[in-house]
Amino acid sequence: MLHEHPEYSTDRQNGDVADDSYHLYKEDIKILKETGMNQYRFSIAWTRIMPTGEANNINQAGIDYYNNLINEVLDNGILPVVTMYHWDLPQWLQDLGGWTNPIIVDYFEDYARVLFENFGDRVKWWITFNEPLSFVSGYAGDGSYIQAPWIKKPGVGDYLATHHLLIAHARAYHLYDEQYRTKQQGKVGITINSYWFEPMTNSTEDIAAADRAIQFAFGMFAHPIFSTEGDYPPIVRELVDKQSKAEGRTRSRLPVFSKEMVEYIRGTYDFFGLNYYSSKLVTSGVTGSNPSRERDAGVVISADPSWPTSPVTSWLQVVPWGFRKLITWVHENYNAPAILITENGYSDDGTLEDTDRINYFKSHLTELLKAVNENGANVIGYTAWSLLDNLEWATGYTQKFGVFYVNFTDPARPRIPKASSQFLKQLIQTREIPQD
């Protein structure tokens, strides 16, 4: 999209080359090993494996690339943790309606089968989707942040996409469970992202608003899979149905699962992938277009001005205690699942002496330990975002999350260690959070 529409990007750049990990993957694995990392979370591009999205059009060069990458990772004693879908939908499928078309479920199952067949003998950790809220928002097109495919159907398109991705996740899980698990002995989960939503005050109204905020942003993806009862959170179902009726619609904008589908989706996990970066304050109120998920939730979200904020990412306030609260909330609401932290990190302008990033890691890991040791959360792993500075979607290269600096004007794309990479190396070696 950015290649054809540079105006969609903050710096008018695109991902044609980006970090060039396609050619430099051995270098990336080398620095992973030197830093002491024992896992490498990466994504497989559906477009590279199956350019049209169909199983009758396999790109062998894509299969070969990922085979080489996986083998290199394993040869260096590192565990591959593979995300199946990180927002790159084949254009042919998008032309059919993308995630708003129920046929996408069948195509995703075909894609999952190709991955399990070709890589499942070596990949033992699978993540079906990364950050559902982020990519279904591309079917809302509501707000200033451009998310592909940027279809402006808020409160309708994003709900349809949510419905179908949940079924697609379950379909991939059951496929693995029924045909591959016995032989391949792997695990399948999903990664869900969220802020922690803190009530603005201790009032009953604000506490209820904070609960609505997390249920609409997080629970509507997690509840159908991880809760005891399954299905969408009751408050989400109630409010969307009520608002849809008030709008004079003949049906709810949020599709309804049959009882059979509720059971089919419920429990389709081996672990809970969790992404956390920041927190927000919440109070009741009306915001967002009509209709929209924001308006259905009936909340107003803001940030405490006293919270430190990234110099380049306005939404990223440093709120480490929110990390503990979100982990604990997952632990208490979803039957103490095994939680794999799949993203947690800080953005700046790319400085090599990235003290603020080190402090972010230090404070958040401290709170993670409290969630484990004091709240009993079953956290099985932690993944920092990110190894390298990279293209951050519509914000281009203006936000640097890497612990290694990449000079995007240098054709060689050298990887230069930042101070934070040494912090992580020391942490891994000592198994303690460095205090100096």
Buried (B, 14 or more C-beta within 10 A) or exposed (E): BBEEEEEBBBEEBBBEBBBBBEEBBEBBBBBBBEBEBEBBBBBBBBBBBBBBBBBEEBBEEBBEBBEEBBEBBBEBEBBBBBBBBBBBBBBBBBEBBBBBBBEBBEBBBBBBBBBBEBBBEBBBBBBBBBBBBBBBBBBBBBEEBBBBBBBEBBBBBBBBBBBBBBBBBBBBBBBBEEBBBEEBEBBBBBBBBBBBBBBBEEEEEBBBBBBBBBBBBBBBBBBBBBBEEBBBBEBBBEBBBEBBEEEEEEEBBBBEBEEEBBEBBBBBBBBBBBBBBBBBBBBBEEEBBEBBBBBBBBBBBEBEEEBEBBEBBEEBBBBBBBBBBBBBBBBEBBEEBBBBBBBBBBBBEBBEEBEBBBBBBBBBBBBBBBBBEEBEBBBEBBBBBBBBBBBBBBBBBBBBBBBBBBEBEEEEBEBBBBBBBBBBBBBEEEEEBBEE
